[in-house]
Amino acid sequence: MKSMLPMRLLAALALSVLLTACGGGGGGGGAGSTTAPSTLAQPSLAYPIPAGLWAAPTAAVPATGNYVYLQSDAGDFVGAGQTYLYTGADTLMTMTNIGLALNVDLQGNENWNGRFLLPSGAGTLQAGYFKDLVRESSTAAAVGGIDWHGNGHGCNTISGWVVIDNITLSGGVLTALDLRFEQHCEGAATALHGQIHWTRANADSTQAQGPSSIPSSLWKATAVTLPSSGNYLYLESSQGDHVGGGRSYLYMSNNAVFTMTSSGAHLEVNIAGDQTWYGDFQGMMSQSQLSVGYYPGLQRYPFHNPVLGGLDWGRSCNQLHGWFVVDKIAYSGTTLTSIDLRFEQYCDASTAPLRGQLHWDAGNTSTAAGPQSPPTGLWAPAASFVPPAGNYVYLVSDPGDSIGSGTTQLLTPDNATLDVVTNLTAALRINVGGWTGDFAAMNSLSQLQPGYYGGLQRYVARNVLKGGMEWSGNFRGCNTLTGWFVVDKVTYTQAELTAIDLRFEQHCEGAAPALHGVIHWVKP
């Protein structure tokens, strides 16, 4: 038979165990003494973390704040053998979870995405070591998955492991994460390693809050290149810069239309002059409006780092880097009313900068003046030309002119139909003998006025502050042209054109040979 302990003895033994566990009684615990409470042991991990696994060097990561650290072995395709460190001050970090999956999205100077899927046996997101992972996909649910990719680099097949050192969920939503991983691409021995420290509470605390102070060493246009008053844009392109073509440009209110479109911390600039330019200036994502200061380290808008902001002038670069400075700025509520801005950009791999300086005030409403007095020496028909009676068009083409082919033509109602559009605003269109002529004044006029209209471009691509012109037809026309026209006489009757004497000169594709013409027309 088994011996039985008396019930009194069993009770005494139980009491002794309870006192020991609570730190009371026995073992030198005399009157007035205190004993430190014992530390409760952490529960053992269902997936224990082995010692010796890769971890980022302590000196390589910040002591505080969120970060992602990547260390790529030489020969690793995804990380290209480089080391990367991203913090909340330079990168937008988005961490999400669903089921057993964690998703990491980085938008900064480089863009990365990481997916980590725990094996189905884990049952829930938890700390631990998860090995023998494959490329994360719907077929990886049983064994778990991993996939870190970005910047155009990714793997077809992957093997690796993930360690979750710490994870906190609140109501099922991720609020803190410490994670390490190792990924081998296409069965290679070389690896990409990564370490993530992130808490939702710190997600915005280190984000750049606004531009920095303006360094005095930054480029600024010399005073002699700028007008003393009025709106202006000055562009200075270095040799080798393909956006500006190595030239300098100056646009003012009398030769270009300035359009500013401001929304939040984004400014779009549209300059329509002899050339048309578009510029985008994007502030930091933390800003509700642009403010005075220096915006450095920028990439091409709209593919920029959202934490730092972006830049793009000319919209003809695949990639760029540069900066812009807001020297002065004013708003009325959310409406931009004035700005002084400078910028510098390098396009693609070029070391030749394009620089610009803008001054704009919404209160400056100056426009181009009307036509000038005709300069002396402008082309006119030879003295031997005898004008016919009635309406006519007389064309004289230099040898080498591609439109008129070096010929002279006199078109009258006897050999051609003259059709004139009489109800255009400050413009003339004439169709005659297979030709079409368009002549438009500056947009400040409601009717054509006598005078000289110079520095003109092709009618459909004209600078509206100067006007435009184009003579084409009979299967011939210019892609680009320069020229002038003179209105010697003009009559309107109740806003309808009723008579005009006009002469013109047109150079096609920048060639020296010209097409000249005279139009004499009176409404029948």
Buried (B, 14 or more C-beta within 10 A) or exposed (E): EEEEEEEEEEEEEEEEEEEEEEEEEEEEEEEEEEEEEEEEEEEEEEBEBEEEBBEBEEEEBBEEBBBBBBBBBEEBBBBEEEEBBBBBBBBBBEBEBEEBBBBBBBBBBBBBBBBBBBBEEBEEBBBBBBBEBBBBEEEBBEBBBBBBBBEEBBBEEBBBBBBBBEBBBEEEEBBBBBBBBBBBBEEBEBBBBBBBBBBBEBBEEBBBEBBEEBEEEBBEBEEEEBEEEEBBBBBBBBEEBBBBEBEEBBBBBBBBBBEBEBEEBBBBBBBBBBBEBBBBBBBBBBBEBBBBBBBBBBBBBEEBBBBBBBBBBBEEBEEBBBBBBBBEBEBEEEEBBBBBBBBBBBBEEBEBBBBBBBBBBBEBEEEBEBBEEBEEEBBEBEEEEEEEEEBBBBBBBBEEBBBBEEEEBBBBEEEBEBEBEBEBEBBBBBBBBEBBBBBBBBBBBEBBBBBBBBEBBBBEBBBBBBBBBBBBBEEBBBEEBBBBBBBBEBEBEEEEBBBBBBBBBBBBEEBEBBBBBBBBBEEE
